[in-house]
Amino acid sequence: MKEFQLEIIRWIQQFNNGFLDSLFEYITMFGEELIAILIIAFMYFCYNKQLAKKLTYIMLTSMTFNGIVKNIVKAPRPIGEEGIRSLRVETATGYSFPSGHTQTAATLYVSLSLFIKKRWASILTTIIIILVAISRLYLGVHYPADVIVGAFLGIVFAFGGNYLYDHYKKENYLFGITAIIFIPFAIFFAIDNSILSTDFFKLYGLFVGAFLAIVFEKKYVNFTIPRALWKKAMRLALGLLIIIGIKEGLKIVFPDVFYLHFLRYFLMAFVGFGLYPMLFKKLRF
């Protein structure tokens, strides 16, 4: 089975050239956290706060589950296998199965298409998911089974999370219960030093930070979306600067240990989506 999957990757990579290298390195970014953060931040600060909360819940539940499966299966990547060339390996952290990029893309864009409810959105979503999946094979960082299962899980979480969020009216409890469900896995991964758990703790930190930020904002801030475009632009620009600044700034300062990865991503979510709204509400923009 492994050799058959390697042959599929080798077949795809036989068409490699400089243009396709650049193209697929660009396409794979549609399954990375920065795009998801940008879309959610825009919705939260500028468009529809409630929709942003739903999308945050669905995305973080899906990706934290992805981290759990990766750490249980512990599947190695095809990087270093004979005849496999691997590009953009800095995005290929942790284990291989299932593909986090493909699952992120499927969860994010299917969720958005469910909101848009247009045929063109569904078609575009399908194209993006397929291209992101192919990009992970072309770049030599995943097996075909990784991207197939990643796409399937992303679709399941998009539909399931959307249904659950719409039918469970108390969003704080939904976030809280889900966060509690993940605790045993966090304890187990923290104890087992043989597990590459960095990605899981980043995602779980985001989840807990987002949960507490939403509770905090709802109780102490409760901001509204402005009509003025300049206010929306200022909110988004400053918010992204704060979130990315915390992410990259603390990365330089903090040692590479799991609990500090958890703290760094927790602060990204809590400061960016909980404390920062207090600032722009006070300054009236």
C-alpha positions as CSV (number, residue, x, y, z in Angstrom):
1,M,0.0,0.0,0.0
2,K,2.8,2.4,0.9
3,E,4.7,1.7,-2.3
4,F,1.6,2.1,-4.4
5,Q,1.0,5.6,-2.8
6,L,4.6,6.5,-3.4
7,E,4.2,5.6,-7.1
8,I,1.2,8.0,-7.3
9,I,3.4,10.8,-5.9
10,R,6.2,10.0,-8.2
11,W,3.8,10.0,-11.2
12,I,2.5,13.4,-10.2
13,Q,6.1,14.7,-9.6
14,Q,7.3,13.6,-13.0
15,F,5.6,16.8,-14.4
16,N,7.6,19.1,-12.1
17,N,9.0,22.3,-13.4
18,G,9.7,25.8,-12.0
19,F,6.3,27.1,-12.9
20,L,4.4,24.2,-11.2
21,D,6.7,24.4,-8.2
22,S,5.7,28.0,-7.7
23,L,2.0,27.4,-8.5
24,F,1.6,24.6,-6.1
25,E,3.5,26.4,-3.3
26,Y,1.0,29.2,-3.7
27,I,-2.0,26.9,-3.9
28,T,-1.0,25.0,-0.7
29,M,-1.3,28.3,1.2
30,F,-5.1,28.2,0.8
31,G,-4.9,25.4,3.4
32,E,-2.7,27.3,5.9
33,E,-3.6,29.0,9.1
34,L,-2.8,32.5,7.9
35,I,-5.6,32.4,5.3
36,A,-8.1,31.1,7.9
37,I,-7.0,33.8,10.4
38,L,-7.5,36.5,7.8
39,I,-11.0,35.3,6.8
40,I,-12.2,34.8,10.4
41,A,-10.7,38.2,11.5
42,F,-12.4,40.0,8.7
43,M,-15.8,38.4,9.6
44,Y,-15.3,39.0,13.3
45,F,-14.2,42.6,13.2
46,C,-15.9,43.9,10.0
47,Y,-18.7,41.7,8.7
48,N,-20.7,39.3,10.9
49,K,-19.5,38.6,14.4
50,Q,-21.9,35.7,15.0
51,L,-20.9,34.0,11.8
52,A,-17.2,34.4,12.7
53,K,-17.9,32.7,16.0
54,K,-19.5,29.8,14.3
55,L,-16.7,29.5,11.8
56,T,-14.1,29.7,14.6
57,Y,-15.8,26.8,16.5
58,I,-16.0,24.6,13.4
59,M,-12.5,25.3,12.2
60,L,-10.8,24.8,15.6
61,T,-12.8,21.7,16.5
62,S,-11.9,20.2,13.1
63,M,-8.2,21.1,13.3
64,T,-7.7,20.1,17.0
65,F,-9.3,16.7,16.1
66,N,-6.8,16.5,13.2
67,G,-4.0,16.9,15.7
68,I,-5.4,14.2,17.9
69,V,-5.6,11.7,15.0
70,K,-2.1,12.6,13.8
71,N,-0.7,12.0,17.3
72,I,-2.5,8.6,17.7
73,V,-1.7,7.2,14.2
74,K,1.9,8.6,14.2
75,A,2.3,8.1,10.4
76,P,5.6,9.3,8.9
77,R,5.6,11.6,5.9
78,P,7.0,10.6,2.5
79,I,9.8,13.1,2.9
80,G,13.1,11.4,2.3
81,E,11.6,8.4,0.5
82,E,13.4,7.3,-2.7
83,G,12.5,9.3,-5.7
84,I,10.4,11.8,-3.7
85,R,11.3,15.5,-3.9
86,S,9.8,17.6,-1.1
87,L,9.2,21.3,-1.2
88,R,7.9,23.8,1.3
89,V,8.8,21.4,4.1
90,E,8.5,24.1,6.7
91,T,4.7,23.7,6.4
92,A,5.0,19.9,6.9
93,T,5.3,19.8,10.7
94,G,4.3,16.8,12.8
95,Y,2.9,13.6,11.5
96,S,1.4,12.9,8.1
97,F,-2.0,11.4,8.5
98,P,-4.5,13.0,7.9
99,S,-3.4,16.1,5.9
100,G,-3.9,19.2,8.0
101,H,-3.8,21.5,5.0
102,T,-6.4,19.5,3.1
103,Q,-8.7,19.3,6.2
104,T,-8.3,23.0,6.8
105,A,-9.2,23.8,3.3
106,A,-12.2,21.5,3.3
107,T,-13.5,22.7,6.6
108,L,-13.0,26.4,5.8
109,Y,-14.4,26.6,2.3
110,V,-17.2,24.1,2.7
111,S,-18.3,26.1,5.8
112,L,-18.2,29.3,3.7
113,S,-20.1,27.8,0.9
114,L,-22.8,26.7,3.3
115,F,-23.2,30.3,4.3
116,I,-23.1,31.7,0.8
117,K,-25.6,29.0,-0.5
118,K,-24.7,29.6,-4.2
119,R,-23.8,27.0,-6.9
120,W,-20.7,28.9,-7.8
121,A,-19.5,28.8,-4.2
122,S,-19.9,25.0,-4.1
123,I,-18.0,24.6,-7.4
124,L,-15.2,26.9,-6.3
125,T,-15.0,25.1,-3.0
126,T,-14.6,21.8,-4.7
127,I,-11.9,23.1,-7.0
128,I,-9.9,24.6,-4.1
129,I,-10.1,21.4,-2.0
130,I,-8.9,19.3,-4.9
131,L,-6.1,21.7,-5.8
132,V,-4.9,21.9,-2.2
133,A,-4.9,18.1,-1.9
134,I,-2.9,17.8,-5.2
135,S,-0.5,20.4,-4.0
136,R,0.4,18.4,-0.9
137,L,1.2,15.4,-3.2
138,Y,3.1,17.4,-5.7
139,L,5.2,19.0,-3.0
140,G,6.0,15.5,-1.6
141,V,4.8,16.1,1.9
142,H,1.8,13.8,2.1
143,Y,0.5,10.4,0.9
144,P,-2.7,10.1,-1.2
145,A,-4.5,8.5,1.8
146,D,-3.6,11.6,3.9
147,V,-5.3,14.1,1.6
148,I,-8.3,11.9,0.9
149,V,-9.1,11.4,4.6
150,G,-8.2,15.0,5.4
151,A,-10.8,16.2,2.8
152,F,-13.4,13.8,4.1
153,L,-13.0,14.9,7.7
154,G,-13.0,18.5,6.7
155,I,-16.4,18.1,4.9
156,V,-17.8,16.1,7.9
157,F,-16.8,18.8,10.4
158,A,-18.1,21.6,8.2
159,F,-21.6,20.1,7.9
160,G,-21.6,18.6,11.4
161,G,-20.3,21.7,13.1
162,N,-22.7,23.9,11.2
163,Y,-25.6,21.8,12.2
164,L,-24.5,21.5,15.9
165,Y,-23.8,25.2,16.2
166,D,-27.2,26.2,14.7
167,H,-29.2,23.8,16.9
168,Y,-27.3,24.2,20.2
169,K,-28.2,27.8,21.1
170,K,-25.8,28.3,24.1
171,E,-22.5,28.8,22.2
172,N,-20.5,29.3,25.4
173,Y,-21.5,25.8,26.6
174,L,-20.8,24.3,23.2
175,F,-17.2,25.8,23.2
176,G,-16.7,24.8,26.9
177,I,-17.9,21.2,26.5
178,T,-15.8,20.7,23.4
179,A,-12.7,22.1,25.2
180,I,-13.3,19.7,28.1
181,I,-13.6,16.8,25.7
182,F,-10.1,17.6,24.4
183,I,-8.5,17.7,27.9
184,P,-7.7,14.0,28.3
185,F,-5.8,14.1,25.0
186,A,-3.9,17.1,26.0
187,I,-2.8,15.4,29.3
188,F,-1.8,12.2,27.4
189,F,0.2,14.0,24.7
190,A,1.9,16.1,27.3
191,I,3.1,13.0,29.2
192,D,4.1,11.0,26.2
193,N,7.4,12.5,25.1
194,S,7.5,10.3,22.0
195,I,4.7,12.2,20.3
196,L,5.3,15.2,18.1
197,S,2.6,17.2,19.8
198,T,3.5,20.8,18.9
199,D,0.7,21.2,16.3
200,F,-1.9,19.8,18.7
201,F,-1.0,22.2,21.5
202,K,-1.0,25.2,19.1
203,L,-4.5,24.4,18.0
204,Y,-5.8,23.6,21.5
205,G,-4.3,26.9,22.7
206,L,-6.2,28.7,20.0
207,F,-9.4,26.8,20.9
208,V,-9.2,27.6,24.6
209,G,-8.1,31.2,23.9
210,A,-11.0,31.7,21.4
211,F,-13.5,30.2,23.8
212,L,-12.5,32.5,26.7
213,A,-12.3,35.5,24.3
214,I,-15.8,35.0,23.1
215,V,-17.1,34.7,26.7
216,F,-15.1,37.8,27.7
217,E,-16.2,39.9,24.7
218,K,-19.8,39.0,25.1
219,K,-19.9,39.9,28.7
220,Y,-17.6,42.9,28.9
221,V,-17.4,44.4,25.4
222,N,-20.2,43.4,23.1
223,F,-19.0,45.5,20.1
224,T,-21.0,46.1,17.0
225,I,-19.9,46.2,13.3
226,P,-19.4,49.8,12.0
227,R,-20.8,51.0,8.7
228,A,-17.8,53.2,7.8
229,L,-15.3,51.4,5.6
230,W,-12.3,53.2,7.1
231,K,-13.3,52.0,10.6
232,K,-13.6,48.4,9.3
233,A,-10.2,48.7,7.6
234,M,-8.6,50.1,10.7
235,R,-10.0,47.4,12.9
236,L,-8.9,44.6,10.6
237,A,-5.4,46.0,9.9
238,L,-4.6,46.7,13.6
239,G,-6.2,43.4,14.7
240,L,-4.1,41.4,12.3
241,L,-1.0,43.3,13.3
242,I,-1.7,42.4,17.0
243,I,-2.5,38.7,16.3
244,I,0.5,38.1,14.0
245,G,2.7,40.2,16.2
246,I,2.0,38.0,19.2
247,K,2.4,34.8,17.1
248,E,5.7,35.7,15.6
249,G,7.1,37.9,18.5
250,L,6.6,35.3,21.2
251,K,7.9,32.6,18.8
252,I,11.3,34.4,19.0
253,V,11.2,34.7,22.8
254,F,9.6,31.4,23.9
255,P,11.6,28.1,23.9
256,D,10.4,25.2,21.8
257,V,8.3,23.4,24.4
258,F,4.7,22.3,24.1
259,Y,3.2,24.4,27.0
260,L,4.7,27.6,25.6
261,H,3.3,26.8,22.2
262,F,-0.1,26.4,23.9
263,L,0.4,29.8,25.7
264,R,1.5,31.6,22.5
265,Y,-1.5,30.6,20.5
266,F,-3.8,31.1,23.5
267,L,-2.7,34.7,23.8
268,M,-3.1,35.2,20.0
269,A,-6.8,34.3,20.3
270,F,-7.6,35.8,23.7
271,V,-5.8,39.1,23.1
272,G,-6.9,39.4,19.5
273,F,-10.5,38.5,19.8
274,G,-11.2,39.4,23.5
275,L,-9.0,42.2,24.7
276,Y,-8.4,44.1,21.4
277,P,-12.1,44.8,20.8
278,M,-12.1,46.7,24.1
279,L,-9.6,49.1,22.6
280,F,-11.4,49.8,19.3
281,K,-14.7,50.2,21.1
282,K,-13.1,52.7,23.5
283,L,-11.5,54.6,20.7
284,R,-14.8,54.4,18.7
285,F,-13.6,52.8,15.5
